[in-house]
Amino acid sequence: MDDWLKSNPDIRAIRVAASDLNGQPRGKRVPVRFADKVIEDGTRFPMSVMNLDIWGEDIDDSPLVMESGDRDGVLKPTNRGFVRMPWLDTPTGLMPIWMFHEDGRPFEGDPRHALAAVQQRFTDLGLTPVVAVELEFFLIDDSGRDLRVPVSPRSGKRRVAGEILSLRALDQFDQFFTELYDACDLMDIPADTAISEAGLGQFEINMMHQPDALKAADDAWLFKMLVRGMARKHGFAASFMAKPYEDYAGSGLHMHFSILDKNGKNIFDDGTELGSDALRHAIQGCLAAMPGSTLIFAPHHNSFDRLVPGAHAPTGVAWAYENRTAAIRVPSGAPAARRIEHRQAGGDVNPYLSVAAVLGAALNGLEDKIDPPAPITGNGYDQDLPQVPANWTKAIDAFEASPEIARIFAPGLIRNFTMTKRQEAKYMEELTPEERVEVYLDTV
């Protein structure tokens, strides 16, 4: 990493940052001349910082605060190394970090460690998940009282309509997207295709499939920071809020995955369109864990505005072949590319927790070897299906009590996340809808 600084002599400032449970980057600014110390020794901040609420406040009665003396954890660089922060005026390098105990044990309340533990379970079985995510977001003019689509730098006009797969919508913000892709190249984020979506000023960018779940989550976490920062540089906001506009579809973070065996063969491929027993077992694991993991996929008050029937956000616990009204979709294509698309998560998730929840549930299914119910056909919203928790409070309770979640996440993380969400739910009830938008717009 020191070589990176030598090969980038224009860098004038350093950031070190870790993801808290809400996916918020928590860290410090470090002068470049002291970078060697951080690279070699890491840095320190309270363990409670990984468990702050969405406002950045301590969690009431958390054992990480007063009960433990608010003790420090040790934060060390991940294997990502430095990446540039192209949205800042000052040439700056960001070093992602994650938290450990003083004796070197991973801190179980760190969401990146949660995903690393799931990935290690696959490795121990000689398996490798191949992961890609699709990130939807809105470009928003938030300078006035109401949220609006930004004025196009090309036409000087606002297009007050959803435009699905519209080249015109992409062209309106051509310079923004060009700089965004250039920045992804600088940050080694494998951004693939961009499309316009159904919401006002809504777009989606897909990431390339890669056989490293941790890097896939790193990329999504960094990408969300990048998009928000680059939008502000262009004079508007970008938001991954699940549902900023009441009358339009919300944003998701869909995840595609397959699993390779030690010989590099896709275990979901049996040479047919139906896929293998392993495919169906993984699907059943995802379905079984879905009620308990809804809090991961819908972690905020606004998340549940998206999870309504007919809004491109499946609420029924079901699967299907090539059917986007199902929460679990098996896309068509060549058998060698057989994969699962998990469609429940909103754009406001913590990517580390979301990827861990999906892969952990699939692994539960592979271990249990139970077949799922028959796949649905037709419109899933019109069918009498088991439903995910209908509101935030029910999702919190389901997460805390779920035996499937207990197989995926450490007890400390389950406790911390539950306490965080109960505190947020309490204080969100005191806010107006406009005040909630203000909280979520730039954070999630």
C-alpha angles and dihedrals in degrees: 000000000000086000088058091058091048091051091047102049093163091071108115102172140031131212123195115195142169130191117253121207091277091052092252115147109241120187151091144281113241128191112245092238090064095045093105092063092052092046093051103034103022120218137270138232135153117290087228089069089074088059105048123135123248091274091054094252128138117261112253112250093000111161087224093068125046098353092061096034089254089278125196129253124208115244118204132184117270118227089263094088124198122336127185123250099219095179093068123086092222113070100251137177121211119208112196113219138183134204132259137173119254090261093054099261115137113257104245092212091064109101093211090057088050090059092042090056091052091047090050090055088058091046091052088057093049091252132129123198115218108209139189129170133202115213122201121193142163129237105217140184101218097168094106137048094277130044113252140172109269120253110262111250087216103048103019088228137110118235102212097194141078110256115194114208091348117164088195091060091051092046091054089067098030096136092050092052093044091054090043092056091045088053092049088055090051091050096043092242108152098223112176128176126000124206137174115246140207098273129080107282090349123154138172130211121190126213122221119255113261135178094234117080093189093055091046089055092043089053093050092047092049092043092057090052091047096050093049092047095045092049092054089050087058094049103259139074132260118204136187091195110146094233121004094159120052096208099046136064118274132233126271137191102216119191128209121194144167128178127232125207123222090277093054095254120141105244090205091063119090094158094263136094090247096061130218135306087256089059091054093044091052089049091052090051090054092047093048092051096043100093092048094043096048089097088060092049095040104029101158141057091252091050092078093057085069096047098077128120117274096015100107089261110104116225098177121091098236144111136218145171113260095343122127094195089071122083090226115043128185105206120219122245141096114343091238088063095049108146146153125250114204107202106178103089122097125221089254096070129115100251093215093055094040095052090044092051094051097044093041091052091048090051090050087056094048089052095046096044094208121153118234126234116276115289115260125239128203127017109351092197091065095052131091099247134156106268133221116240108297099218143022097263093052091047091053091051092046092050093050094049100038116121089199091056090048088060092052107039134043117255092244093055092048090051094046095047092047092051091047094052094045090053092048092047091053095052097038089064088065093058132084119238089256092053091050090053088052090054096048104034098084100021113054 
